[in-house]
C-alpha cells in the first residue's frame, strides 16, 4: 500500500495510545513547570496515536509546532498554531496543518479543517487533533529527552549553540509549492546561529535565536532563487529531536505568514 493510501485509510478512524520516554535521577532545570502540581504548560513531547506518532513543541507564548510520522521515520505532517488559555483536549482550536503524504502526488497540501487541543494535567499531557479525515487523541506522561535513558530534556536542558554548529544533511518536505520530498545535502549552522542551506531549487539564509532559556530556537529564514517556489519570508523554529554522542538531529519548521507555504527539514549533523 502506498504511503498516500495508508494515510488516507489511517485517518478514517481515531486512535488512543500512550507514549513513554527516558528518565533519571538527576533533575533537570524545569522552567516549564508551574505551581499547583500541574504537569507543565510548555515543553517538547512525543505522543503516539497508534497509527502515527507526533512530536510537539509547546512554547510559553502559546505557539505550538508539531511533526507527524508514520512507519519508522516517514514525515507525514506539520500542524502548528497559537493556542489560547481556553484551549484543551476537548476544546480544540483552529490550526494550520500541512499534510505531506496524503495527497495522490505526495507533494503536500494544507489541511483546511485542522483543529488541535491539549490539556496539561497533574501528571500527563493529553492531546487531540482533528481534520477532514478524522479525530485522534493521545496522551503522554514524559518529556522528550536527549536520547533514550537520558536525564536531560531537549526543552528544559538546552543544547549549546556551539554544540549544534556544523554541517547537516537530511530531507525536506513542503506543502503549497507542488514539490515532493527533496534531499538536503548542504545545511550549515555557524557558532552565531547563522544558517545557510540549499534544497528545492532555493538557497536559504537565516538566523536562529534561543527562545528564552529553552532548547528551542526561533528562526527567520529567507528563501531565494530564480526557480524557488517558496514564499521568500519564512518563520518558525528549530527544535532538537535528539543529541547522541555529540551529534544532533534537528527539525527545522518554517511557514509563510499567509499559512499557504510550509517547509520542514529533518537533518542530522554529519
C-alpha positions as CSV (number, residue, x, y, z in Angstrom):
1,X,0.0,0.0,0.0
2,X,1.4,3.4,-0.9
3,X,2.0,5.9,1.9
4,X,-0.7,8.2,0.5
5,X,-3.2,5.4,0.6
6,X,-2.0,4.4,4.0
7,X,-2.5,7.9,5.3
8,X,-6.0,8.1,3.8
9,X,-7.0,4.9,5.4
10,X,-5.5,5.5,8.8
11,X,-7.1,9.0,9.1
12,X,-10.5,7.5,8.8
13,X,-10.6,6.3,12.4
14,X,-9.4,7.7,15.7
15,X,-6.7,6.2,18.0
16,X,-5.8,6.3,21.6
17,X,-2.4,5.3,22.9
18,X,0.2,6.2,25.4
19,X,3.8,7.1,24.9
20,X,6.8,6.7,27.2
21,X,10.3,8.2,27.4
22,X,13.6,8.4,29.3
23,X,14.1,9.5,32.9
24,X,16.7,9.5,35.5
25,X,17.8,10.6,39.0
26,X,19.4,14.0,38.1
27,X,16.6,16.5,38.0
28,X,16.9,18.9,35.0
29,X,16.0,22.6,35.1
30,X,12.3,23.0,34.8
31,X,11.2,26.4,33.5
32,X,8.1,24.7,32.1
33,X,6.7,23.6,35.4
34,X,4.1,25.8,37.1
35,X,2.6,25.7,40.6
36,X,-0.3,23.6,42.0
37,X,1.1,20.3,40.9
38,X,0.5,21.0,37.3
39,X,2.4,18.8,34.8
40,X,3.6,21.6,32.5
41,X,2.4,24.3,30.3
42,X,5.4,24.2,27.9
43,X,7.8,21.7,26.6
44,X,8.6,19.1,23.9
45,X,6.7,15.9,24.0
46,X,6.4,12.6,22.0
47,X,2.9,11.2,21.6
48,X,1.6,8.0,20.0
49,X,-1.7,8.0,18.3
50,X,-1.4,4.3,17.3
51,X,-1.3,4.6,13.5
52,X,1.0,7.6,13.6
53,X,3.2,9.4,16.0
54,X,3.6,13.1,16.9
55,X,6.3,15.3,18.4
56,X,5.1,18.6,19.7
57,X,6.8,21.7,21.0
58,X,4.6,24.0,23.2
59,X,6.2,27.4,23.8
60,X,5.5,29.8,26.7
61,X,3.8,32.3,24.4
62,X,1.1,29.9,23.3
63,X,2.8,28.9,20.0
64,X,3.0,25.2,19.2
65,X,4.8,23.4,16.4
66,X,4.4,19.8,15.6
67,X,5.5,16.8,13.4
68,X,3.7,13.7,12.5
69,X,5.5,10.5,11.4
70,X,4.3,7.1,10.0
71,X,6.3,3.9,9.8
72,X,9.9,4.2,11.1
73,X,10.6,7.8,10.2
74,X,8.4,9.0,7.3
75,X,7.5,12.6,7.8
76,X,3.7,12.9,7.3
77,X,2.5,16.2,8.6
78,X,3.3,19.5,10.3
79,X,0.5,21.1,12.5
80,X,1.1,24.5,14.1
81,X,-0.7,27.4,15.6
82,X,-1.1,29.8,18.5
83,X,-3.2,28.2,21.3
84,X,-5.2,30.3,23.9
85,X,-5.6,29.6,27.6
86,X,-9.1,28.3,26.8
87,X,-7.6,25.5,24.6
88,X,-8.0,22.0,25.8
89,X,-8.2,18.4,24.5
90,X,-12.0,18.8,24.5
91,X,-12.0,22.4,23.3
92,X,-9.9,22.3,20.1
93,X,-8.9,25.5,18.3
94,X,-8.3,26.1,14.6
95,X,-4.7,25.5,13.5
96,X,-2.7,25.3,10.2
97,X,-1.8,21.8,9.3
98,X,0.5,20.8,6.4
99,X,-0.2,17.2,5.3
100,X,2.8,15.9,3.3
101,X,1.8,12.5,2.0
102,X,-2.0,12.1,2.0
103,X,-2.4,13.7,-1.4
104,X,-2.2,11.5,-4.5
105,X,1.1,13.0,-5.7
106,X,2.6,13.2,-2.2
107,X,3.6,16.9,-2.8
108,X,1.9,18.2,0.3
109,X,-1.2,20.3,0.9
110,X,-2.6,22.4,3.7
111,X,-5.4,20.8,5.6
112,X,-8.5,23.1,5.5
113,X,-10.2,22.0,8.7
114,X,-7.4,21.4,11.2
115,X,-8.2,21.8,14.9
116,X,-6.0,21.0,17.9
117,X,-6.3,20.8,21.7
118,X,-4.1,20.0,24.6
119,X,-4.7,19.6,28.3
120,X,-1.9,19.6,30.9
121,X,-3.0,17.5,33.8
122,X,-1.4,16.8,37.2
123,X,0.8,14.1,35.7
124,X,0.3,13.9,32.0
125,X,-0.4,15.7,28.7
126,X,-3.5,14.9,26.6
127,X,-3.7,16.0,23.0
128,X,-6.5,15.8,20.4
129,X,-6.3,16.7,16.7
130,X,-9.0,16.7,14.1
131,X,-9.3,17.4,10.4
132,X,-11.1,16.4,7.3
133,X,-10.0,12.8,7.8
134,X,-10.9,12.1,11.4
135,X,-10.2,12.9,15.1
136,X,-7.3,11.4,17.0
137,X,-6.3,11.5,20.7
138,X,-3.3,10.5,22.7
139,X,-1.5,11.2,26.0
140,X,2.0,11.0,27.4
141,X,3.5,11.4,30.9
142,X,7.1,12.1,30.0
143,X,9.0,14.9,28.2
144,X,11.3,14.3,25.2
145,X,14.9,13.6,26.3
146,X,18.2,14.0,24.5
147,X,18.3,10.2,24.0
148,X,16.8,7.0,25.4
149,X,17.7,6.8,29.1
150,X,18.9,10.4,29.2
151,X,18.0,12.6,32.2
152,X,18.1,15.7,30.1
153,X,15.1,17.0,28.2
154,X,15.5,18.8,24.9
155,X,13.3,21.7,26.1
156,X,14.5,22.4,29.6
157,X,18.1,21.4,29.2
158,X,19.2,23.4,26.1
159,X,21.9,22.1,23.8
160,X,24.6,24.8,23.5
161,X,24.6,26.5,20.2
162,X,28.4,25.8,19.9
163,X,27.5,22.1,20.0
164,X,24.8,22.5,17.3
165,X,27.1,24.4,14.9
166,X,28.3,22.3,12.0
167,X,27.2,20.7,8.7
168,X,24.0,18.7,8.4
169,X,22.2,16.7,5.8
170,X,18.8,15.0,5.6
171,X,15.5,15.7,3.9
172,X,12.8,18.4,3.5
173,X,9.1,18.2,2.9
174,X,6.9,21.1,1.7
175,X,3.3,22.0,1.3
176,X,1.9,24.6,-1.1
177,X,4.5,24.5,-3.8
178,X,3.7,21.2,-5.6
179,X,7.1,19.6,-4.9
180,X,7.8,16.1,-3.5
181,X,10.4,15.2,-0.8
182,X,13.9,16.6,-1.5
183,X,17.3,15.8,-0.2
184,X,19.2,18.3,1.9
185,X,22.9,17.9,1.3
186,X,24.2,21.4,2.3
187,X,22.7,22.8,5.5
188,X,25.1,24.6,7.8
189,X,24.8,26.4,11.2
190,X,27.7,28.5,12.4
191,X,28.6,29.4,16.0
192,X,26.5,32.6,15.9
193,X,23.4,30.7,14.8
194,X,23.5,31.8,11.2
195,X,22.0,29.3,8.7
196,X,22.8,28.6,5.1
197,X,21.2,25.8,3.1
198,X,20.2,24.7,-0.4
199,X,17.3,22.5,-1.5
200,X,14.1,22.7,-3.6
201,X,15.9,24.9,-6.1
202,X,16.2,27.5,-3.3
203,X,19.0,29.0,-1.3
204,X,18.2,29.7,2.3
205,X,19.7,32.1,4.8
206,X,18.6,33.0,8.3
207,X,19.5,33.2,11.9
208,X,18.3,31.0,14.8
209,X,17.9,32.7,18.3
210,X,17.4,30.8,21.5
211,X,13.8,31.1,22.7
212,X,14.3,32.3,26.2
213,X,16.1,29.8,28.3
214,X,14.7,26.8,26.4
215,X,16.2,24.3,24.0
216,X,14.0,25.7,21.1
217,X,15.4,28.3,18.7
218,X,13.2,30.9,17.0
219,X,14.1,31.2,13.3
220,X,13.6,33.7,10.5
221,X,14.5,32.1,7.1
222,X,14.7,33.7,3.7
223,X,14.3,31.6,0.5
224,X,15.7,32.9,-2.8
225,X,16.5,31.8,-6.3
226,X,15.0,32.2,-9.8
227,X,13.4,28.7,-9.6
228,X,12.5,28.8,-5.9
229,X,8.7,28.5,-5.4
230,X,8.6,29.1,-1.7
231,X,7.5,32.4,-0.2
232,X,10.7,34.4,0.4
233,X,9.9,35.2,4.0
234,X,9.5,32.1,6.3
235,X,9.3,32.0,10.1
236,X,9.3,29.2,12.6
237,X,11.5,27.3,15.0
238,X,14.5,24.9,15.2
239,X,13.6,22.0,17.5
240,X,16.1,19.5,18.7
241,X,15.0,15.9,18.2
242,X,18.0,14.1,19.8
243,X,21.6,14.7,20.9
244,X,23.6,11.5,20.8
245,X,27.4,11.3,21.1
246,X,27.8,15.0,20.4
247,X,25.7,14.9,17.2
248,X,22.3,16.5,17.0
249,X,19.2,15.7,14.9
250,X,17.1,18.8,14.3
251,X,13.7,19.6,13.0
252,X,13.6,23.0,11.2
253,X,9.9,24.0,10.8
254,X,9.2,27.2,8.9
255,X,6.0,28.6,7.3
256,X,4.8,31.7,5.4
257,X,2.7,34.3,7.3
258,X,-0.3,33.6,5.0
259,X,-0.2,29.9,6.1
260,X,0.0,28.7,2.5
261,X,3.6,27.5,2.4
262,X,5.4,25.2,4.8
263,X,8.9,23.6,4.8
264,X,10.1,21.1,7.3
265,X,13.8,20.0,7.3
266,X,14.7,16.8,9.3
267,X,18.5,17.0,9.4
268,X,21.3,15.2,11.2
269,X,24.8,16.5,12.0
270,X,27.5,15.0,9.8
